[in-house]
């Protein structure tokens, strides 16, 4: 079965850190460019970060310098490290293939005191 399963979300205080994970199965993960996207309450889907097959990374301006995307091809896992989080980072975070053909069910991140 082709699937992406996110985990690691939760409640975090402003300025705190969190690491999201995305376990991939059923397709050739190492051969797929991947991305993280998010949807804040009442907002449209927003691209957050991408990582290429060779490890090249890209970030939205809103998260550059605070978030880090990485991948572990040996374990078919995608990561997103969130540092110095802000209230505006509150959203449901989804991992997906770069084309968007495969997307997970999401993990909620809430930044609040």
PADREN-696332 format. One line per field, with one value per residue (C-alpha): x, y, z; residue number from 1; residue in three letters. Coordinates in Angstrom, 1 decimal, always signed. Layout:
X	c(X  ...)
Y	c(Y  ...)
Z	c(Z  ...)
selum	c(NUM  ...)
zator	c(ALA  ...)
***
This chain:
X	c(+0.0  +1.3  +1.2  +2.8  +2.3  +3.2  +3.9  +5.5  +3.0  +1.7  +1.5  +4.6  +5.3  +6.5  +10.2  +10.2  +11.1  +9.5  +10.5  +8.0  +8.5  +6.9  +7.2  +6.9  +5.9  +4.7  +6.8  +10.4  +11.1  +14.8  +13.7  +11.1  +11.5  +9.5  +7.9  +6.1  +3.0  +0.7  -2.8  -3.6  -7.1  -9.2  -6.3  -5.4  -2.6  +0.8  +4.1  +6.7  +9.8  +11.1  +14.0  +15.3  +16.5  +20.1  +19.3  +19.0  +16.6  +14.2  +12.2  +9.4  +10.6  +8.3  +10.3  +13.8  +16.4  +14.0  +12.9  +15.1  +14.0  +15.9  +15.5  +16.7  +16.6  +17.7  +14.6  +12.2  +11.6  +11.2  +11.7  +11.0  +12.7  +10.8  +12.8  +11.9  +8.3  +5.7  +2.0  +1.6  +3.2  +0.1  -1.3  -1.9  +1.4  +1.4  +4.2  +3.8  +5.7  +6.8  +4.1  +1.5  +0.3  +0.8  +0.1  -0.3  -3.1  -1.3  -0.1  -1.3  +1.2  -0.2  +2.0  +0.6  +1.4)
Y	c(+0.0  +3.4  +5.7  +8.5  +8.7  +11.8  +12.0  +14.2  +17.1  +18.5  +21.6  +23.7  +27.1  +30.0  +29.8  +26.0  +23.2  +20.1  +17.4  +16.0  +12.6  +11.1  +7.4  +6.4  +3.0  +1.4  +3.5  +4.3  +6.9  +7.4  +8.2  +10.8  +14.5  +15.3  +18.3  +19.5  +21.7  +23.1  +24.4  +26.9  +27.3  +29.0  +29.3  +27.6  +25.0  +26.6  +25.1  +25.0  +23.1  +20.7  +18.3  +16.8  +13.3  +14.5  +16.4  +19.9  +21.8  +24.7  +26.8  +29.3  +32.7  +32.4  +29.5  +30.0  +29.9  +28.3  +25.0  +22.2  +19.5  +16.2  +12.7  +9.2  +7.1  +4.0  +4.2  +5.8  +8.7  +12.4  +14.9  +18.5  +20.2  +23.2  +25.7  +29.1  +28.4  +31.2  +31.3  +31.6  +28.2  +26.7  +24.4  +20.9  +19.7  +17.2  +15.5  +14.7  +13.7  +16.8  +16.2  +16.0  +12.6  +11.0  +12.9  +11.9  +12.4  +15.2  +16.0  +19.0  +21.5  +24.1  +26.9  +28.5  +29.5)
Z	c(+0.0  -1.0  +2.0  +4.0  +7.7  +9.7  +13.4  +15.9  +16.1  +19.3  +21.5  +21.8  +23.3  +21.2  +20.7  +21.2  +18.9  +17.4  +15.0  +12.5  +10.9  +7.8  +7.2  +3.6  +2.2  -1.0  -3.4  -4.2  -1.5  -2.4  -6.0  -5.0  -4.3  -1.2  +0.5  +3.5  +3.2  +5.9  +6.3  +9.0  +10.3  +7.7  +5.3  +2.0  +1.7  +2.0  +0.7  +3.5  +2.3  -0.3  -0.6  -3.8  -4.6  -4.1  -0.8  -2.2  +0.1  -0.5  +2.0  +2.1  +3.3  +6.3  +7.7  +6.3  +9.0  +11.5  +9.9  +8.5  +6.1  +5.8  +4.7  +5.6  +2.6  +4.4  +6.6  +4.1  +6.4  +5.8  +8.6  +9.4  +12.3  +13.6  +15.7  +17.1  +16.4  +16.3  +16.8  +13.0  +12.6  +14.0  +11.3  +10.1  +8.5  +5.7  +3.9  +0.2  -2.8  -4.8  -7.4  -4.7  -6.0  -2.6  +0.7  +4.3  +6.7  +8.5  +12.0  +14.0  +15.3  +17.8  +19.1  +22.2  +25.7)
selum	c(1  2  3  4  5  6  7  8  9  10  11  12  13  14  15  16  17  18  19  20  21  22  23  24  25  26  27  28  29  30  31  32  33  34  35  36  37  38  39  40  41  42  43  44  45  46  47  48  49  50  51  52  53  54  55  56  57  58  59  60  61  62  63  64  65  66  67  68  69  70  71  72  73  74  75  76  77  78  79  80  81  82  83  84  85  86  87  88  89  90  91  92  93  94  95  96  97  98  99  100  101  102  103  104  105  106  107  108  109  110  111  112  113)
zator	c(UNK  UNK  UNK  UNK  UNK  UNK  UNK  UNK  UNK  UNK  UNK  UNK  UNK  UNK  UNK  UNK  UNK  UNK  UNK  UNK  UNK  UNK  UNK  UNK  UNK  UNK  UNK  UNK  UNK  UNK  UNK  UNK  UNK  UNK  UNK  UNK  UNK  UNK  UNK  UNK  UNK  UNK  UNK  UNK  UNK  UNK  UNK  UNK  UNK  UNK  UNK  UNK  UNK  UNK  UNK  UNK  UNK  UNK  UNK  UNK  UNK  UNK  UNK  UNK  UNK  UNK  UNK  UNK  UNK  UNK  UNK  UNK  UNK  UNK  UNK  UNK  UNK  UNK  UNK  UNK  UNK  UNK  UNK  UNK  UNK  UNK  UNK  UNK  UNK  UNK  UNK  UNK  UNK  UNK  UNK  UNK  UNK  UNK  UNK  UNK  UNK  UNK  UNK  UNK  UNK  UNK  UNK  UNK  UNK  UNK  UNK  UNK  UNK)
***
